[in-house]
Amino acid sequence: MAGKETVLSVVDNSGIIYAKCINKSSSLNLNEFKLASVITIMPKIINYSKPLRKKKYLGLVVGLKKITMRPNGIWIRFDKNRVLMLNESFKFLGTRIYGPICQEIKKSGYKNSFKKIVSYSKITI
């Protein structure tokens, strides 16, 4: 289950490798978050070329290990919990995305902010 205090894998080239969930910013369930939700995260392991330590960032969840069901009846599951780094104004910090992203991002409420992310990704599942 993915919720508060979960360690997530960052799948962009922003310099952060792992991040820890601190707070859920936009989730309906109080105990866990879902695909395409925005959460507050803290970096755990950093590539030392960029000084991003001890700052809070927003993260966009693009894949969960937990099996989730879509409205059309399809079940989807990723191999690990995956997140993309965003700043306070919902702008993408990296310039590249590694691996597929979920198609719930296209349908999310932050549609105008995430057009850049959808165009960077090669595969949308």
N, C-alpha and C positions, 0 to 999 in steps of 0.2 A: 504494500500500500504506500502511496506517495502522499506525504503531508508535511507538517512542520518538522524541522530537523532532518529532512531527507537530504542525502548527498546526491547531487545531480552532475552529469557529465556535460561539459560545455562543448558544443559542436561547431564553433566558429573560430576564426583566427584572431580573437581579441586579446590573447595572451593568457587567459585563465583556462586551466585544465579541468578543475572540479570546483563546484560551488555548493554551498549549503543553504537550504531554504530557511529563511527567518520568519517570514510572514506571508500570508496569502492576501493578495491585493484584490483579486476579482474572482471569487469562487462562491458558488451557491451553498455547497456543503461545508459545514464548519470543521470537519475533521480532515478532509483531503481536497486536493485540487484535481482538475481534469485537463484534457488536451486543449491547447490554445488559450490557456489562462495566463494572466500576468501575475508573477509573484515577486517578492523582495528577496534577494539573495546576497550572500556574503562570500567572496572568493576564498577558496581553501588552498589550492596549489597553484602557483603562478609561474609563468615563464618570466625570468628575471629581466628581460629586456624592456618591459613596460612596468612603470610603478603604479600598480592598481591595488595595492594592498590596503586593507582595513577601510574600505569604502563600501557603502551599500549601493547595490545596483538593482535594476529591475530585470527580470528574466521572463522570456516567453517559452512556455513548455511546448516542445514540438514532438515529443515521444515519451510514452510511459510504459513501464514494464508490466503494469497491471492491464488485464484484458478489459477493453472498453467497447461498448456497443454503440454503433451509429444508428440514427433513426431509420435507415433503410434496412436494418437487420444484419449488417456485416459486423463481425467481431474483429478488432485490430489489437495487435500487441507488438511492441518494440523490444529489442534485446536489453536495453538499459534506459534509465530515465535520462532524457536529453533536454537541454535548454539552450536558448540563445540569449546573448547579453544585450540589454537595452539601457539607455541612459534615462534621466528623469523625464525627458520630453518624448519618450517612446521612439527614439532614433536608434537604429542598429549600430553597434560599436564596431563590428568586424567588416571585412570586405569579402568574405568567402564562407560558405556553409558546407560542412562535410556530412554527406549522407542525406537520406530523404527527410522530408517534413510531412506533417499530417495536413490533410486538406481542410480541416476545421479552421485553419488560420485564414484561408480565403473568405470564409463565411463569418468570421468573428466581428465583433462590434467595432474594433479598431481598424477597419478595412483600409482607410487612407494611409495609416501609419505603416502598415505591413506590406504595402505593394512592393517595396524595395526588397524585402525578405523573400517574397514569393518569386520575384524575378531572379534573385541570386541562386535559388535552389534549383538543382537539376531535376530532381525527382519529387513528385508530390504523391503521397500514398493516401 
